[in-house]
Amino acid sequence: MRVTVDGNEVDVPAGATVLDAVRAAGRDLPTLCDDDRLAPAGLCRLCLVRVSGRIAPPA
């Protein structure tokens, strides 16, 4: 799937999260609740992003 992050198009696999796309674009997005041992939850709201004009957690 091709997505745009800060004006740069990146390819990410189907099922990737917005956080995955941000990282694939080489951008840094501070997180607290992101942990490989946990399912994505987007609970801490530290890493909010704009998706199609709306503010959302990247999970």
C-alpha positions in Angstrom: 0.0 0.0 0.0 1.3 3.5 -0.9 0.8 6.3 1.7 2.0 9.8 2.0 3.9 10.9 5.1 4.8 14.6 5.4 4.6 14.9 1.6 6.7 11.8 0.9 5.2 8.6 -0.5 6.2 5.3 1.1 5.2 1.7 0.5 4.0 -0.2 3.5 2.5 -3.7 3.7 -1.3 -4.2 4.0 -2.2 -4.1 7.6 0.6 -1.7 8.6 -0.3 1.0 11.1 0.2 4.7 10.6 3.1 4.5 13.1 4.7 1.8 10.8 4.3 4.2 7.8 5.8 7.1 9.7 8.8 5.0 10.6 9.1 3.7 7.0 9.3 7.3 5.9 12.3 7.8 8.2 10.4 10.2 10.6 10.7 10.1 14.3 7.4 10.0 16.3 7.8 9.8 20.1 5.7 7.1 21.7 5.1 5.8 25.2 2.7 2.9 24.7 4.4 1.3 21.6 5.9 -2.0 22.6 6.5 -5.0 20.4 5.1 -7.2 23.2 1.7 -5.5 23.2 -1.1 -5.2 20.6 -1.4 -1.6 19.2 -3.7 0.4 21.5 -3.1 4.2 20.9 -3.9 4.9 24.6 -1.3 7.4 25.7 -2.1 9.9 22.9 1.5 11.1 22.9 1.9 10.2 19.2 -1.2 11.8 17.7 -1.1 12.3 13.9 -3.3 14.0 11.3 -5.1 11.4 9.0 -7.2 12.8 6.2 -7.6 16.1 8.1 -8.5 14.5 11.5 -6.3 14.0 14.5 -6.0 10.4 15.5 -3.7 7.9 17.3 -1.5 6.1 14.8 -2.5 2.5 15.9 
